[in-house]
Amino acid sequence: MEQLGDEWRPDRSGIMLRSDENGIIFQPISDPKEVLTTERAIELIGGGIVQGIQLSMSIPTKKGYRSFGMSLNEPLEAVVNSRHFPSIKAKIIELIEYSAAQKTASLVSPKTRVLGQRVKDSVFHRA
């Protein structure tokens, strides 16, 4: 990812780009609808899909819960091939909204929650 310019730093783009064994993950650190639908982001996403690079995004759900990850290649392939920017942007927004609405696991394990509740209960019920 060294080929990307300084404008792709997370503090400037609002997106953390991570690579894994399957490709590149777009993880917004600012409002996903704002940062993933900029012209620059759509060009990078579209270019990656056209080149056959596996792309995915990781979208926050509810506070305290894990993000939802989804592949971008298959759902965006047809609209990217159309090269119609408004349609690509609309589809990305649709995917973000779908992802944000998913039920994901809590960031705190059930065991930790139970133990934490016991500690909390014992603190408040002391005489």
JOVEN-V693364 format. One record per pair of residues at least 6 apart in sequence whose ideal C-beta (glycine too) atoms are under 8 Angstrom apart, sorted by sequence separation. I is the first residue (numbers start at 1). J is the second residue. D is the distance in Angstrom with one decimal. If there is no record, write none. Layout:
i;j;d
I;J;D
I;J;D
This chain:
i;j;d
6;12;7.0
7;13;6.3
10;16;4.5
18;24;7.2
19;25;7.4
29;35;8.0
35;41;6.4
49;55;6.4
61;67;6.5
82;88;7.6
1;8;7.7
8;15;7.5
10;17;7.9
17;24;6.0
18;25;4.5
28;35;5.0
48;55;4.9
60;67;5.1
61;68;5.5
106;113;7.2
17;25;7.3
28;36;5.9
59;67;5.8
79;87;5.0
80;88;6.1
108;116;7.4
8;17;6.5
17;26;6.4
18;27;6.1
36;45;7.7
58;67;4.5
59;68;5.3
79;88;5.2
17;27;7.6
26;36;6.3
45;55;6.1
58;68;7.3
59;69;7.8
15;26;5.6
16;27;4.5
58;69;4.8
59;70;7.6
15;27;6.8
16;28;7.7
57;69;7.1
76;88;7.0
79;91;4.7
4;17;7.2
15;28;5.4
16;29;5.6
56;69;5.7
57;70;6.3
14;28;6.1
15;29;6.9
56;70;6.2
14;29;5.9
15;30;7.7
26;41;7.4
56;71;4.9
57;72;6.0
76;91;6.0
1;17;5.9
14;30;3.3
55;71;7.3
56;72;5.9
75;91;7.0
76;92;7.2
14;31;7.4
54;71;7.1
55;72;4.4
1;19;6.6
55;73;5.9
10;29;5.6
26;45;7.1
54;73;6.1
76;95;7.6
14;34;6.9
15;35;5.2
75;95;5.9
14;35;3.6
15;36;6.9
36;57;6.8
13;35;6.5
1;24;7.6
49;72;6.9
72;95;7.2
24;48;6.5
49;73;5.5
23;48;7.7
32;57;7.7
70;95;6.7
15;41;6.5
13;40;7.4
32;59;5.5
45;72;6.3
49;76;5.8
13;41;7.4
32;60;7.3
49;77;6.1
70;98;7.8
24;53;6.4
26;55;6.8
28;57;7.6
70;99;5.7
23;53;5.4
24;54;7.3
25;55;7.8
26;56;7.2
27;57;7.2
46;76;7.7
50;80;6.5
69;99;8.0
23;54;3.0
24;55;5.4
25;56;5.1
26;57;4.5
27;58;4.4
28;59;7.1
45;76;7.0
49;80;4.8
50;81;7.8
68;99;4.4
22;54;4.9
23;55;5.7
24;56;7.6
25;57;6.9
26;58;7.3
28;60;7.8
68;100;7.3
7;40;6.9
23;56;6.8
25;58;5.6
22;56;7.2
46;80;4.6
68;102;4.3
45;80;7.6
68;104;5.5
46;83;7.9
59;96;5.7
67;104;6.9
57;95;7.3
61;99;7.5
65;103;7.9
66;104;4.2
57;96;7.6
61;100;5.9
65;104;4.8
66;105;5.1
4;44;7.8
27;67;7.4
59;99;3.7
60;100;6.8
61;101;7.6
65;105;6.7
66;106;7.6
59;100;5.4
61;102;5.8
65;106;5.7
66;107;6.2
46;88;6.4
57;99;7.0
61;103;7.4
62;104;7.8
64;106;6.2
65;107;6.3
42;85;6.7
61;104;4.8
64;107;5.6
25;69;7.2
64;108;7.2
26;72;7.6
39;85;7.5
42;88;5.5
42;89;6.4
45;92;7.4
42;92;7.0
37;89;4.8
37;92;5.4
36;92;5.7
37;93;6.3
33;93;5.7
36;96;6.4
33;96;5.6
32;96;4.8
32;100;7.3
